């Protein structure tokens, strides 16, 4: 059992990707994660995106921060060239 204070724990790091069309399913996924994860554990979420609108970023931020305060939310833009070597499913 980990008895370290929350401030001394390593955060759980999650990276996910989305665009404006898939932001709602991502919000549901992240809400489920945060509701079911111990509130003592810090979380760092990286949202990789290509041109996510400011409105969508604000919505995701509100949804996540409503669930807990010890979350670092980082939006990271990625270029199309970075993703070109990966095939889509």
C-alpha positions as CSV (number, residue, x, y, z in Angstrom):
1,X,0.0,0.0,0.0
2,X,1.4,3.4,-1.0
3,X,1.4,5.7,2.0
4,X,3.2,8.7,0.4
5,X,1.3,12.0,0.5
6,X,-0.3,12.8,-2.8
7,X,2.2,15.6,-3.5
8,X,5.0,13.0,-3.5
9,X,3.3,10.6,-5.9
10,X,4.2,10.3,-9.6
11,X,1.3,11.3,-11.7
12,X,-0.6,8.9,-13.9
13,X,0.2,10.0,-17.4
14,X,-2.3,9.6,-20.2
15,X,-1.9,10.5,-23.9
16,X,-4.8,10.6,-26.2
17,X,-5.6,12.1,-29.6
18,X,-8.7,13.8,-30.9
19,X,-10.2,16.3,-33.3
20,X,-13.4,18.3,-32.9
21,X,-15.5,15.4,-34.1
22,X,-14.3,13.0,-31.5
23,X,-14.0,15.4,-28.6
24,X,-17.3,14.3,-27.0
25,X,-16.3,10.6,-26.9
26,X,-13.0,11.7,-25.4
27,X,-14.8,13.7,-22.8
28,X,-16.8,10.6,-21.8
29,X,-13.7,8.5,-21.6
30,X,-11.8,11.0,-19.5
31,X,-14.8,11.5,-17.2
32,X,-15.0,7.8,-16.6
33,X,-11.3,7.6,-15.9
34,X,-11.4,10.5,-13.4
35,X,-14.6,9.2,-11.6
36,X,-13.1,5.8,-11.1
37,X,-9.6,6.7,-10.3
38,X,-8.5,7.5,-6.7
39,X,-8.8,11.2,-6.2
40,X,-5.5,11.2,-4.3
41,X,-3.6,10.3,-7.5
42,X,-2.4,13.2,-9.6
43,X,-3.1,12.9,-13.3
44,X,-1.4,14.4,-16.3
45,X,-3.3,14.3,-19.6
46,X,-1.8,15.1,-22.9
47,X,-4.3,15.7,-25.7
48,X,-2.6,15.4,-29.1
49,X,-4.5,17.2,-31.8
50,X,-4.4,18.9,-35.2
51,X,-6.3,22.1,-35.1
52,X,-8.6,21.5,-32.2
53,X,-10.9,24.6,-31.8
54,X,-10.6,26.8,-28.8
55,X,-14.3,26.1,-28.0
56,X,-13.5,22.4,-27.9
57,X,-10.4,22.9,-25.7
58,X,-12.5,25.0,-23.3
59,X,-15.2,22.4,-23.2
60,X,-12.8,19.5,-22.5
61,X,-11.1,21.6,-19.8
62,X,-14.4,22.4,-18.1
63,X,-15.4,18.7,-18.2
64,X,-12.1,17.5,-16.7
65,X,-11.7,20.2,-14.1
66,X,-15.3,19.7,-12.9
67,X,-14.3,16.1,-11.9
68,X,-11.0,16.9,-10.0
69,X,-8.5,19.6,-9.4
70,X,-5.2,17.6,-9.4
71,X,-5.1,17.3,-13.1
72,X,-2.5,18.8,-15.5
73,X,-4.2,19.1,-18.9
74,X,-1.8,19.7,-21.8
75,X,-3.1,20.3,-25.4
76,X,-0.3,19.5,-27.9
77,X,-0.6,20.3,-31.6
78,X,0.9,17.7,-33.9
79,X,1.8,18.2,-37.5
80,X,0.4,16.1,-40.3
81,X,3.9,15.1,-41.2
82,X,4.5,13.6,-37.8
83,X,1.5,11.3,-38.3
84,X,2.1,10.4,-41.9
85,X,4.1,7.3,-41.2
86,X,1.1,5.8,-39.3
87,X,-1.7,4.1,-41.2
88,X,-5.2,4.8,-40.2
89,X,-7.5,1.9,-39.2
